[in-house]
Amino acid sequence: MYQYFNGLIIREGTVGIPADQVEALFKDAGWVRDTPDWQKEKFTLIFNNSTWAFTVWDQEHMIGMVRGISDQIMAANIMDLNVSSRYRGQGIGQKLVELCVQKLPHGDWFAHTSADNFPFYEKCGFEVRDLSENGTCSYYGYIEARKSGHRRTGRKG
């Protein structure tokens, strides 16, 4: 499935997403630096193991993406919402969130993000709660892996 949005194409699907284009978006967002060659497949595998995904294309360049992980009944999580810095402010991110929510309109949606993104998610209809009373517990396995030496950082591989 695909649709047009402001002269761009939005594709739905979790298969065939080019790892190099995902990595480029992650670099643009500051989420990764130098990924060792042996880890590059993760940029494709994250989509293969997602419930839903939408990518945004300007010609042959992927300029936006979002993944959804869900039980498809009650709850879903927005993962890796990312729009290239050159294309931000054009409503692309909001459109991607809207497409996700349409997949499970009566379910509970969650977005794990930093506080500077809270106003964006509020514009998309999400509620930012007082975390002193109600919050999300997190375990960051990738940080633990880095501490224990199981994950390389910044090395060419």
C-alpha positions in Angstrom: 0.0 0.0 0.0 1.2 3.5 -0.7 -0.3 7.0 -0.8 0.8 10.5 -1.7 1.4 13.2 0.8 2.5 16.7 -0.2 4.4 15.4 -3.2 6.0 12.5 -1.3 5.1 8.8 -1.3 4.3 7.0 1.9 4.7 3.2 1.7 3.3 0.7 4.2 5.2 -2.5 4.8 7.9 -4.1 6.9 9.8 -6.0 4.2 12.4 -4.7 1.8 13.4 -1.6 3.7 17.0 -0.7 2.6 19.4 -0.8 5.6 21.6 1.9 4.2 18.7 4.3 4.0 17.5 3.5 7.6 21.1 4.0 8.8 21.3 7.4 7.0 18.1 8.6 8.8 19.5 7.3 12.2 22.7 9.3 11.5 20.8 12.4 10.6 18.9 12.1 13.9 22.1 11.6 15.9 21.0 8.1 17.0 24.1 6.3 15.5 27.6 7.2 14.4 29.7 4.5 12.8 27.9 1.2 12.7 30.3 -1.8 12.3 29.6 -3.8 9.1 28.6 -6.8 11.1 25.8 -4.8 12.8 24.3 -3.2 9.7 21.7 -5.9 9.1 19.9 -4.7 12.2 18.6 -1.8 10.2 16.6 -4.2 8.1 15.7 -6.7 10.8 14.0 -4.1 13.0 11.4 -3.7 10.2 11.1 -7.4 9.6 10.2 -7.9 13.3 7.8 -4.9 13.5 4.0 -5.2 13.4 3.6 -2.2 11.1 5.9 0.2 9.4 5.5 3.3 7.2 8.3 4.9 5.2 8.3 8.2 3.4 10.1 8.6 0.1 11.2 11.6 -2.1 12.0 9.9 -5.3 14.5 7.2 -4.4 15.4 8.6 -1.0 13.8 7.5 2.2 13.2 10.7 4.2 11.0 9.4 7.0 10.0 6.3 8.9 8.1 4.9 11.8 7.6 1.4 13.1 4.8 0.1 15.3 5.1 -2.8 17.7 1.7 -4.2 18.9 -0.3 -7.1 20.1 -2.9 -5.9 17.6 -5.7 -6.0 20.1 -5.0 -3.7 23.1 -1.7 -1.8 22.9 0.9 -0.6 20.5 4.2 1.3 20.7 5.5 3.9 18.3 9.2 3.1 17.5 11.8 5.1 15.7 9.7 7.9 14.4 12.2 9.8 12.3 12.0 12.5 9.6 15.1 13.8 7.9 16.1 17.2 9.2 15.7 18.7 5.8 12.0 17.7 5.7 10.9 18.5 9.3 8.0 21.0 9.9 6.0 19.8 6.9 3.5 17.6 8.8 5.2 14.3 7.9 5.8 13.2 11.4 2.2 13.9 12.4 1.0 12.0 9.3 3.1 9.0 10.3 1.7 9.0 13.8 -1.9 9.3 12.4 -1.3 6.3 10.1 0.0 4.3 13.0 -3.0 5.1 15.2 -5.4 4.2 12.4 -4.0 0.6 12.6 -5.3 0.2 16.2 -7.7 3.1 16.7 -9.3 1.9 19.9 -6.1 0.6 21.4 -3.7 2.3 23.8 -0.6 3.8 22.0 2.7 4.6 23.6 5.7 6.6 22.5 8.9 6.3 24.4 10.6 9.6 23.7 12.6 12.5 25.2 10.8 15.4 26.9 11.6 17.8 24.1 9.3 15.7 21.9 6.3 15.9 24.3 4.7 19.0 22.6 4.8 17.1 19.2 3.1 14.1 20.6 0.5 16.3 22.4 -0.3 17.8 19.0 -0.9 14.2 17.8 -3.4 13.6 20.6 -1.2 11.9 23.1 -1.4 12.7 26.7 1.8 13.5 28.7 1.2 12.5 32.3 2.8 13.5 35.5 5.5 10.8 35.7 5.7 11.2 39.5 2.4 9.4 39.8 2.4 7.2 36.7 5.2 6.2 34.5 6.9 3.7 32.3 9.6 1.4 33.6 12.5 0.9 31.3 15.4 -1.5 31.0 18.0 -0.5 28.4 19.7 -3.7 27.3 21.9 -1.9 24.8 23.4 0.2 27.7 24.0 -2.9 29.8 25.6 -4.6 26.7 27.9 -1.6 26.2 28.9 -1.6 29.9 29.7 -5.3 29.9 31.7 -5.1 26.6 29.2 -6.9 24.4 28.5 -3.9 22.2 31.1 -1.9 20.4 30.8 1.8 20.0 32.4 4.0 17.4 34.8 1.3 16.0 35.0 0.3 12.5 34.3 -3.4 12.1 
